[in-house]
């Protein structure tokens, strides 16, 4: 079959150079977040190309209202589990709030710890203020994905999870930030919650792969949070996300049936 590959046997996704080639071949790639072994293994079996251990785990796993309390040790713990579950996927780990902002040396120590835990590439949030750090890490064998647009670690500064790049000046600033981060040595660019035409423009001028979330259809790859894809939160799904499963209902029903069978002495059967 020409032009088609079985996603479960693709090997190039483990190499970042393979992602560059995919961009230039206009092959769109699929990311998802995962936080543990079981879901990472399922994501790999489903043919996902890359898995992000996002600090969104502060909200999805820990039940916090934002990502700010996630620690580096917690990120290491979750990265180890995901890397074990999905050895064929590209593994990206987030530098959590407070683990990199005080300077390149702090960022290197934190990023190296995540690489030792199994990450192939490290994501950090921020535009222009991160340029020196990105250059320092790139020079020291740490592949970096720069996260721009809505950067959730700045939520208190924004006063909420707000779409970014919506004025002409803000859009121009994001384009300038993207150019500078790429020149500093970033290997990927993640853009969150920005207008589609802006994400398309940055993708067009970018020599490195872009990943979008709430940034329209024209980025080189897409990512969503696992819990949004599976509908694990019955009450909330971000406007830009898509639910592929009514997970909250299905799982609640299954656990409810199990509990009912115990109470009715249906389970376990007598052997
Ligand atoms: O932490 C995370 O899951 C993320 C995604 C929303 C891209 O940064």
py3Dmol code that shows the C-alpha trace and the ligand (Angstrom):
import py3Dmol

protein = """\
ATOM      1  CA  UNK A   1       0.000   0.000   0.000  1.00  0.00           C
ATOM      2  CA  UNK A   2       1.749   3.149  -1.149  1.00  0.00           C
ATOM      3  CA  UNK A   3       1.726   6.193   1.078  1.00  0.00           C
ATOM      4  CA  UNK A   4       0.247   4.364   4.050  1.00  0.00           C
ATOM      5  CA  UNK A   5       2.001   3.172   7.146  1.00  0.00           C
ATOM      6  CA  UNK A   6       0.717   1.128  10.012  1.00  0.00           C
ATOM      7  CA  UNK A   7       0.920   3.618  12.894  1.00  0.00           C
ATOM      8  CA  UNK A   8       1.869   0.820  15.272  1.00  0.00           C
ATOM      9  CA  UNK A   9       5.007  -0.035  13.324  1.00  0.00           C
ATOM     10  CA  UNK A  10       6.172   3.514  12.554  1.00  0.00           C
ATOM     11  CA  UNK A  11       9.567   4.033  14.100  1.00  0.00           C
ATOM     12  CA  UNK A  12      10.477   7.548  13.000  1.00  0.00           C
ATOM     13  CA  UNK A  13       8.266   9.120  15.662  1.00  0.00           C
ATOM     14  CA  UNK A  14      10.941   8.420  18.287  1.00  0.00           C
ATOM     15  CA  UNK A  15      13.408  10.660  16.438  1.00  0.00           C
ATOM     16  CA  UNK A  16      12.919  14.417  16.362  1.00  0.00           C
ATOM     17  CA  UNK A  17      14.517  14.529  12.906  1.00  0.00           C
ATOM     18  CA  UNK A  18      11.669  12.234  11.812  1.00  0.00           C
ATOM     19  CA  UNK A  19       9.220  14.898  13.027  1.00  0.00           C
ATOM     20  CA  UNK A  20      11.024  17.509  10.927  1.00  0.00           C
ATOM     21  CA  UNK A  21      10.687  15.227   7.902  1.00  0.00           C
ATOM     22  CA  UNK A  22       6.983  14.699   8.648  1.00  0.00           C
ATOM     23  CA  UNK A  23       6.454  18.474   8.677  1.00  0.00           C
ATOM     24  CA  UNK A  24       8.138  18.861   5.318  1.00  0.00           C
ATOM     25  CA  UNK A  25       6.080  15.971   3.921  1.00  0.00           C
ATOM     26  CA  UNK A  26       2.890  17.674   5.258  1.00  0.00           C
ATOM     27  CA  UNK A  27       2.152  14.608   7.394  1.00  0.00           C
ATOM     28  CA  UNK A  28       0.000  15.725  10.333  1.00  0.00           C
ATOM     29  CA  UNK A  29       0.837  14.001  13.612  1.00  0.00           C
ATOM     30  CA  UNK A  30      -1.260  13.227  16.680  1.00  0.00           C
ATOM     31  CA  UNK A  31      -0.399  13.958  20.297  1.00  0.00           C
ATOM     32  CA  UNK A  32      -2.310  13.321  23.471  1.00  0.00           C
ATOM     33  CA  UNK A  33      -1.475  13.828  27.124  1.00  0.00           C
ATOM     34  CA  UNK A  34      -1.123  10.856  29.446  1.00  0.00           C
ATOM     35  CA  UNK A  35      -0.005  10.600  33.023  1.00  0.00           C
ATOM     36  CA  UNK A  36       0.435   6.896  33.757  1.00  0.00           C
ATOM     37  CA  UNK A  37       1.531   3.528  32.354  1.00  0.00           C
ATOM     38  CA  UNK A  38      -1.936   2.132  31.508  1.00  0.00           C
ATOM     39  CA  UNK A  39      -3.140   5.075  29.431  1.00  0.00           C
ATOM     40  CA  UNK A  40       0.263   5.570  27.793  1.00  0.00           C
ATOM     41  CA  UNK A  41       0.175   1.935  26.645  1.00  0.00           C
ATOM     42  CA  UNK A  42      -3.358   2.375  25.269  1.00  0.00           C
ATOM     43  CA  UNK A  43      -2.369   5.600  23.474  1.00  0.00           C
ATOM     44  CA  UNK A  44       0.596   3.869  21.847  1.00  0.00           C
ATOM     45  CA  UNK A  45      -1.592   0.921  20.772  1.00  0.00           C
ATOM     46  CA  UNK A  46      -4.045   3.415  19.267  1.00  0.00           C
ATOM     47  CA  UNK A  47      -1.282   4.792  17.039  1.00  0.00           C
ATOM     48  CA  UNK A  48      -0.636   8.100  18.805  1.00  0.00           C
ATOM     49  CA  UNK A  49       2.677   9.619  17.672  1.00  0.00           C
ATOM     50  CA  UNK A  50       3.643  11.648  20.730  1.00  0.00           C
ATOM     51  CA  UNK A  51       2.627  11.732  24.392  1.00  0.00           C
ATOM     52  CA  UNK A  52       2.909  14.793  26.604  1.00  0.00           C
ATOM     53  CA  UNK A  53       3.176  14.395  30.340  1.00  0.00           C
ATOM     54  CA  UNK A  54       1.587  17.779  30.854  1.00  0.00           C
ATOM     55  CA  UNK A  55       1.495  19.677  34.095  1.00  0.00           C
ATOM     56  CA  UNK A  56      -2.243  19.649  33.342  1.00  0.00           C
ATOM     57  CA  UNK A  57      -2.006  16.611  35.627  1.00  0.00           C
ATOM     58  CA  UNK A  58      -2.371  19.153  38.440  1.00  0.00           C
ATOM     59  CA  UNK A  59      -5.969  19.573  37.291  1.00  0.00           C
ATOM     60  CA  UNK A  60      -6.870  16.237  35.689  1.00  0.00           C
ATOM     61  CA  UNK A  61      -5.183  13.912  38.192  1.00  0.00           C
ATOM     62  CA  UNK A  62      -4.726  16.002  41.334  1.00  0.00           C
ATOM     63  CA  UNK A  63      -7.979  17.970  41.167  1.00  0.00           C
ATOM     64  CA  UNK A  64      -6.361  21.396  41.569  1.00  0.00           C
ATOM     65  CA  UNK A  65      -7.882  24.510  39.978  1.00  0.00           C
ATOM     66  CA  UNK A  66      -4.723  25.194  37.938  1.00  0.00           C
ATOM     67  CA  UNK A  67      -1.257  23.735  37.274  1.00  0.00           C
ATOM     68  CA  UNK A  68       0.792  25.858  39.649  1.00  0.00           C
ATOM     69  CA  UNK A  69       1.241  23.386  42.503  1.00  0.00           C
ATOM     70  CA  UNK A  70       2.735  20.589  40.395  1.00  0.00           C
ATOM     71  CA  UNK A  71       6.297  19.787  41.497  1.00  0.00           C
ATOM     72  CA  UNK A  72       9.309  18.568  39.543  1.00  0.00           C
ATOM     73  CA  UNK A  73       9.328  15.331  41.569  1.00  0.00           C
ATOM     74  CA  UNK A  74       5.719  14.677  40.566  1.00  0.00           C
ATOM     75  CA  UNK A  75       6.575  15.303  36.901  1.00  0.00           C
ATOM     76  CA  UNK A  76       9.486  12.862  37.157  1.00  0.00           C
ATOM     77  CA  UNK A  77       7.234  10.207  38.721  1.00  0.00           C
ATOM     78  CA  UNK A  78       4.591  10.502  35.980  1.00  0.00           C
ATOM     79  CA  UNK A  79       7.185  10.698  33.185  1.00  0.00           C
ATOM     80  CA  UNK A  80       8.728   7.408  34.312  1.00  0.00           C
ATOM     81  CA  UNK A  81       5.342   5.667  34.170  1.00  0.00           C
ATOM     82  CA  UNK A  82       4.408   7.046  30.746  1.00  0.00           C
ATOM     83  CA  UNK A  83       7.826   6.281  29.229  1.00  0.00           C
ATOM     84  CA  UNK A  84       7.469   2.658  30.393  1.00  0.00           C
ATOM     85  CA  UNK A  85       4.015   2.382  28.812  1.00  0.00           C
ATOM     86  CA  UNK A  86       4.822   3.913  25.418  1.00  0.00           C
ATOM     87  CA  UNK A  87       8.395   3.158  24.364  1.00  0.00           C
ATOM     88  CA  UNK A  88       7.592   3.792  20.669  1.00  0.00           C
ATOM     89  CA  UNK A  89       6.040   7.253  21.076  1.00  0.00           C
ATOM     90  CA  UNK A  90       7.927  10.531  21.350  1.00  0.00           C
ATOM     91  CA  UNK A  91       7.731  11.430  25.023  1.00  0.00           C
ATOM     92  CA  UNK A  92       7.497  15.090  25.978  1.00  0.00           C
ATOM     93  CA  UNK A  93       7.525  16.284  29.602  1.00  0.00           C
ATOM     94  CA  UNK A  94       6.604  19.682  31.004  1.00  0.00           C
ATOM     95  CA  UNK A  95       8.858  21.773  33.192  1.00  0.00           C
ATOM     96  CA  UNK A  96       6.471  22.697  36.005  1.00  0.00           C
ATOM     97  CA  UNK A  97       6.017  26.179  37.442  1.00  0.00           C
ATOM     98  CA  UNK A  98       8.991  27.189  39.594  1.00  0.00           C
ATOM     99  CA  UNK A  99      11.400  24.619  38.155  1.00  0.00           C
ATOM    100  CA  UNK A 100      13.033  26.698  35.393  1.00  0.00           C
ATOM    101  CA  UNK A 101      12.259  30.418  35.560  1.00  0.00           C
ATOM    102  CA  UNK A 102      15.130  31.523  37.761  1.00  0.00           C
ATOM    103  CA  UNK A 103      17.695  30.902  35.023  1.00  0.00           C
ATOM    104  CA  UNK A 104      19.266  28.542  32.492  1.00  0.00           C
ATOM    105  CA  UNK A 105      21.186  26.526  35.096  1.00  0.00           C
ATOM    106  CA  UNK A 106      18.038  25.762  37.110  1.00  0.00           C
ATOM    107  CA  UNK A 107      16.232  24.889  33.873  1.00  0.00           C
ATOM    108  CA  UNK A 108      19.063  22.551  32.815  1.00  0.00           C
ATOM    109  CA  UNK A 109      19.044  20.674  36.139  1.00  0.00           C
ATOM    110  CA  UNK A 110      15.250  20.216  35.987  1.00  0.00           C
ATOM    111  CA  UNK A 111      15.184  19.294  32.289  1.00  0.00           C
ATOM    112  CA  UNK A 112      18.018  16.772  32.720  1.00  0.00           C
ATOM    113  CA  UNK A 113      16.065  15.091  35.538  1.00  0.00           C
ATOM    114  CA  UNK A 114      13.044  14.719  33.233  1.00  0.00           C
ATOM    115  CA  UNK A 115      15.216  13.313  30.433  1.00  0.00           C
ATOM    116  CA  UNK A 116      16.681  10.768  32.856  1.00  0.00           C
ATOM    117  CA  UNK A 117      13.074   9.839  33.734  1.00  0.00           C
ATOM    118  CA  UNK A 118      12.409   8.985  30.079  1.00  0.00           C
ATOM    119  CA  UNK A 119      11.485  12.208  28.265  1.00  0.00           C
ATOM    120  CA  UNK A 120      12.753  12.698  24.697  1.00  0.00           C
ATOM    121  CA  UNK A 121      11.917  16.406  24.577  1.00  0.00           C
ATOM    122  CA  UNK A 122      11.131  18.990  27.243  1.00  0.00           C
ATOM    123  CA  UNK A 123       8.393  21.614  27.056  1.00  0.00           C
ATOM    124  CA  UNK A 124       8.610  24.970  28.752  1.00  0.00           C
ATOM    125  CA  UNK A 125       6.121  27.802  28.808  1.00  0.00           C
ATOM    126  CA  UNK A 126       6.968  31.362  27.817  1.00  0.00           C
ATOM    127  CA  UNK A 127       8.034  33.558  24.928  1.00  0.00           C
ATOM    128  CA  UNK A 128      10.776  36.192  24.802  1.00  0.00           C
ATOM    129  CA  UNK A 129      11.884  35.847  28.482  1.00  0.00           C
ATOM    130  CA  UNK A 130      12.806  32.198  27.792  1.00  0.00           C
ATOM    131  CA  UNK A 131      15.125  32.791  24.837  1.00  0.00           C
ATOM    132  CA  UNK A 132      18.374  32.646  26.793  1.00  0.00           C
ATOM    133  CA  UNK A 133      17.218  29.489  28.598  1.00  0.00           C
ATOM    134  CA  UNK A 134      16.190  27.777  25.353  1.00  0.00           C
ATOM    135  CA  UNK A 135      19.594  28.557  23.790  1.00  0.00           C
ATOM    136  CA  UNK A 136      21.411  27.274  26.904  1.00  0.00           C
ATOM    137  CA  UNK A 137      19.457  24.003  26.923  1.00  0.00           C
ATOM    138  CA  UNK A 138      19.719  23.505  23.160  1.00  0.00           C
ATOM    139  CA  UNK A 139      23.515  23.815  23.452  1.00  0.00           C
ATOM    140  CA  UNK A 140      23.492  21.140  26.140  1.00  0.00           C
ATOM    141  CA  UNK A 141      21.662  18.313  24.357  1.00  0.00           C
ATOM    142  CA  UNK A 142      18.175  19.098  25.650  1.00  0.00           C
ATOM    143  CA  UNK A 143      15.578  19.246  22.852  1.00  0.00           C
ATOM    144  CA  UNK A 144      13.042  21.940  23.703  1.00  0.00           C
ATOM    145  CA  UNK A 145       9.435  22.529  22.739  1.00  0.00           C
ATOM    146  CA  UNK A 146       8.512  26.150  23.430  1.00  0.00           C
ATOM    147  CA  UNK A 147       4.890  26.675  24.517  1.00  0.00           C
ATOM    148  CA  UNK A 148       3.405  30.051  23.522  1.00  0.00           C
ATOM    149  CA  UNK A 149      -0.040  31.634  23.328  1.00  0.00           C
ATOM    150  CA  UNK A 150      -2.127  30.694  26.360  1.00  0.00           C
ATOM    151  CA  UNK A 151       0.496  29.478  28.827  1.00  0.00           C
ATOM    152  CA  UNK A 152      -1.462  28.085  31.801  1.00  0.00           C
ATOM    153  CA  UNK A 153       1.357  28.786  34.290  1.00  0.00           C
ATOM    154  CA  UNK A 154       0.576  32.505  33.750  1.00  0.00           C
ATOM    155  CA  UNK A 155      -3.106  32.064  34.620  1.00  0.00           C
ATOM    156  CA  UNK A 156      -2.952  34.334  37.668  1.00  0.00           C
ATOM    157  CA  UNK A 157      -1.355  37.046  35.561  1.00  0.00           C
ATOM    158  CA  UNK A 158      -4.051  36.691  32.871  1.00  0.00           C
ATOM    159  CA  UNK A 159      -6.848  36.476  35.446  1.00  0.00           C
ATOM    160  CA  UNK A 160      -8.177  33.243  33.903  1.00  0.00           C
ATOM    161  CA  UNK A 161      -7.613  30.853  30.996  1.00  0.00           C
ATOM    162  CA  UNK A 162      -7.916  33.437  28.222  1.00  0.00           C
ATOM    163  CA  UNK A 163      -7.364  33.194  24.471  1.00  0.00           C
ATOM    164  CA  UNK A 164      -4.203  35.024  23.376  1.00  0.00           C
ATOM    165  CA  UNK A 165      -2.954  36.813  20.259  1.00  0.00           C
ATOM    166  CA  UNK A 166      -6.335  38.348  19.512  1.00  0.00           C
ATOM    167  CA  UNK A 167      -5.155  41.919  18.821  1.00  0.00           C
ATOM    168  CA  UNK A 168      -2.840  42.935  16.013  1.00  0.00           C
ATOM    169  CA  UNK A 169      -0.111  43.906  18.478  1.00  0.00           C
ATOM    170  CA  UNK A 170      -0.432  40.655  20.453  1.00  0.00           C
ATOM    171  CA  UNK A 171      -0.325  38.616  17.239  1.00  0.00           C
ATOM    172  CA  UNK A 172       2.804  40.443  16.066  1.00  0.00           C
ATOM    173  CA  UNK A 173       4.425  39.804  19.463  1.00  0.00           C
ATOM    174  CA  UNK A 174       3.662  36.068  19.227  1.00  0.00           C
ATOM    175  CA  UNK A 175       5.160  35.892  15.733  1.00  0.00           C
ATOM    176  CA  UNK A 176       8.297  37.688  16.975  1.00  0.00           C
ATOM    177  CA  UNK A 177       8.509  35.379  20.025  1.00  0.00           C
ATOM    178  CA  UNK A 178       8.147  32.284  17.831  1.00  0.00           C
ATOM    179  CA  UNK A 179      10.896  33.477  15.467  1.00  0.00           C
ATOM    180  CA  UNK A 180      13.235  34.221  18.390  1.00  0.00           C
ATOM    181  CA  UNK A 181      12.594  30.877  20.125  1.00  0.00           C
ATOM    182  CA  UNK A 182      13.255  29.035  16.865  1.00  0.00           C
ATOM    183  CA  UNK A 183      16.490  31.000  16.332  1.00  0.00           C
ATOM    184  CA  UNK A 184      17.506  30.152  19.900  1.00  0.00           C
ATOM    185  CA  UNK A 185      17.290  26.440  19.062  1.00  0.00           C
ATOM    186  CA  UNK A 186      13.772  25.241  19.978  1.00  0.00           C
ATOM    187  CA  UNK A 187      12.950  21.974  18.159  1.00  0.00           C
ATOM    188  CA  UNK A 188       9.150  22.256  18.381  1.00  0.00           C
ATOM    189  CA  UNK A 189       6.621  24.986  19.045  1.00  0.00           C
ATOM    190  CA  UNK A 190       3.328  24.416  20.850  1.00  0.00           C
ATOM    191  CA  UNK A 191       0.643  27.066  20.405  1.00  0.00           C
ATOM    192  CA  UNK A 192      -2.375  27.107  22.693  1.00  0.00           C
ATOM    193  CA  UNK A 193      -5.648  29.014  22.306  1.00  0.00           C
ATOM    194  CA  UNK A 194      -4.717  31.483  19.596  1.00  0.00           C
ATOM    195  CA  UNK A 195      -6.623  32.429  16.428  1.00  0.00           C
ATOM    196  CA  UNK A 196      -6.348  29.877  13.587  1.00  0.00           C
ATOM    197  CA  UNK A 197      -4.942  32.311  10.991  1.00  0.00           C
ATOM    198  CA  UNK A 198      -2.170  33.317  13.413  1.00  0.00           C
ATOM    199  CA  UNK A 199      -1.259  29.670  14.109  1.00  0.00           C
ATOM    200  CA  UNK A 200      -1.298  29.013  10.360  1.00  0.00           C
ATOM    201  CA  UNK A 201       1.019  31.981   9.732  1.00  0.00           C
ATOM    202  CA  UNK A 202       3.491  30.891  12.433  1.00  0.00           C
ATOM    203  CA  UNK A 203       3.404  27.310  11.109  1.00  0.00           C
ATOM    204  CA  UNK A 204       4.108  28.523   7.581  1.00  0.00           C
ATOM    205  CA  UNK A 205       7.160  30.530   8.576  1.00  0.00           C
ATOM    206  CA  UNK A 206       8.441  27.921  11.068  1.00  0.00           C
ATOM    207  CA  UNK A 207      11.136  25.442   9.981  1.00  0.00           C
ATOM    208  CA  UNK A 208      10.343  23.305  13.061  1.00  0.00           C
ATOM    209  CA  UNK A 209       7.139  21.322  13.705  1.00  0.00           C
ATOM    210  CA  UNK A 210       4.270  23.176  15.356  1.00  0.00           C
ATOM    211  CA  UNK A 211       1.679  21.585  17.631  1.00  0.00           C
ATOM    212  CA  UNK A 212      -1.704  23.203  18.156  1.00  0.00           C
ATOM    213  CA  UNK A 213      -4.360  23.069  20.842  1.00  0.00           C
ATOM    214  CA  UNK A 214      -7.266  25.423  20.290  1.00  0.00           C
ATOM    215  CA  UNK A 215      -5.239  26.913  17.433  1.00  0.00           C
ATOM    216  CA  UNK A 216      -7.136  25.655  14.378  1.00  0.00           C
ATOM    217  CA  UNK A 217      -6.441  22.966  11.809  1.00  0.00           C
ATOM    218  CA  UNK A 218      -3.267  24.248  10.141  1.00  0.00           C
ATOM    219  CA  UNK A 219      -0.529  23.306  12.608  1.00  0.00           C
ATOM    220  CA  UNK A 220       1.821  20.392  11.889  1.00  0.00           C
ATOM    221  CA  UNK A 221       0.384  18.358  14.763  1.00  0.00           C
ATOM    222  CA  UNK A 222      -2.555  18.511  17.166  1.00  0.00           C
ATOM    223  CA  UNK A 223      -2.798  17.756  20.861  1.00  0.00           C
ATOM    224  CA  UNK A 224      -5.637  17.411  23.356  1.00  0.00           C
ATOM    225  CA  UNK A 225      -5.765  16.524  27.021  1.00  0.00           C
ATOM    226  CA  UNK A 226      -6.601  12.820  27.498  1.00  0.00           C
ATOM    227  CA  UNK A 227      -9.399  13.517  29.970  1.00  0.00           C
ATOM    228  CA  UNK A 228     -11.117  15.844  27.474  1.00  0.00           C
ATOM    229  CA  UNK A 229     -10.853  13.293  24.633  1.00  0.00           C
ATOM    230  CA  UNK A 230     -12.332  10.556  26.834  1.00  0.00           C
ATOM    231  CA  UNK A 231     -14.941  12.780  28.478  1.00  0.00           C
ATOM    232  CA  UNK A 232     -13.771  11.881  31.969  1.00  0.00           C
ATOM    233  CA  UNK A 233     -15.030  15.138  33.457  1.00  0.00           C
ATOM    234  CA  UNK A 234     -18.811  15.055  33.197  1.00  0.00           C
ATOM    235  CA  UNK A 235     -19.158  18.793  33.812  1.00  0.00           C
ATOM    236  CA  UNK A 236     -16.399  20.442  31.832  1.00  0.00           C
ATOM    237  CA  UNK A 237     -14.798  20.247  28.417  1.00  0.00           C
ATOM    238  CA  UNK A 238     -12.909  23.220  26.939  1.00  0.00           C
ATOM    239  CA  UNK A 239     -14.665  24.854  23.977  1.00  0.00           C
ATOM    240  CA  UNK A 240     -11.901  23.847  21.542  1.00  0.00           C
ATOM    241  CA  UNK A 241     -11.712  20.201  22.652  1.00  0.00           C
ATOM    242  CA  UNK A 242     -13.710  17.295  21.253  1.00  0.00           C
ATOM    243  CA  UNK A 243     -15.121  14.431  23.296  1.00  0.00           C
ATOM    244  CA  UNK A 244     -14.668  11.079  21.575  1.00  0.00           C
ATOM    245  CA  UNK A 245     -16.187   9.061  24.417  1.00  0.00           C
ATOM    246  CA  UNK A 246     -18.733   9.687  27.144  1.00  0.00           C
ATOM    247  CA  UNK A 247     -16.189   8.292  29.565  1.00  0.00           C
ATOM    248  CA  UNK A 248     -17.660   9.735  32.762  1.00  0.00           C
ATOM    249  CA  UNK A 249     -21.010   8.036  32.111  1.00  0.00           C
ATOM    250  CA  UNK A 250     -19.567   4.719  30.863  1.00  0.00           C
ATOM    251  CA  UNK A 251     -17.148   4.385  33.773  1.00  0.00           C
ATOM    252  CA  UNK A 252     -19.710   5.461  36.374  1.00  0.00           C
ATOM    253  CA  UNK A 253     -22.181   2.921  34.937  1.00  0.00           C
ATOM    254  CA  UNK A 254     -19.566   0.137  35.008  1.00  0.00           C
ATOM    255  CA  UNK A 255     -18.509   0.847  38.596  1.00  0.00           C
ATOM    256  CA  UNK A 256     -22.164   1.193  39.596  1.00  0.00           C
ATOM    257  CA  UNK A 257     -23.027  -2.195  38.054  1.00  0.00           C
ATOM    258  CA  UNK A 258     -20.080  -3.774  39.874  1.00  0.00           C
ATOM    259  CA  UNK A 259     -21.216  -2.327  43.213  1.00  0.00           C
ATOM    260  CA  UNK A 260     -24.812  -3.403  42.573  1.00  0.00           C
ATOM    261  CA  UNK A 261     -23.726  -6.968  41.736  1.00  0.00           C
ATOM    262  CA  UNK A 262     -21.793  -7.171  45.002  1.00  0.00           C
ATOM    263  CA  UNK A 263     -24.794  -5.944  47.008  1.00  0.00           C
ATOM    264  CA  UNK A 264     -27.107  -8.386  45.182  1.00  0.00           C
ATOM    265  CA  UNK A 265     -24.635 -11.245  45.649  1.00  0.00           C
ATOM    266  CA  UNK A 266     -24.332 -11.672  41.859  1.00  0.00           C
ATOM    267  CA  UNK A 267     -20.573 -11.125  41.993  1.00  0.00           C
ATOM    268  CA  UNK A 268     -18.475 -13.127  42.647  1.00  0.00           C
ATOM    269  CA  UNK A 269     -20.142 -16.305  41.388  1.00  0.00           C
ATOM    270  CA  UNK A 270     -19.966 -19.458  43.528  1.00  0.00           C
ATOM    271  CA  UNK A 271     -17.346 -21.886  42.098  1.00  0.00           C
TER     272      UNK A 271
END
"""
ligand_1 = """\
8
LIG
O -0.072 20.584 30.439
C -0.624 20.270 29.377
O -1.347 19.263 29.274
C -0.407 21.121 28.217
C -1.334 20.935 27.061
C -2.599 21.663 27.328
C -0.721 21.308 25.793
O 0.447 21.955 28.224
"""
view = py3Dmol.view(width=600, height=400)
view.addModel(protein, "pdb")
view.setStyle({"model": 0}, {"cartoon": {"style": "trace"}})
view.addModel(ligand_1, "xyz")
view.setStyle({"model": 1}, {"stick": {}})
view.zoomTo()
view.show()
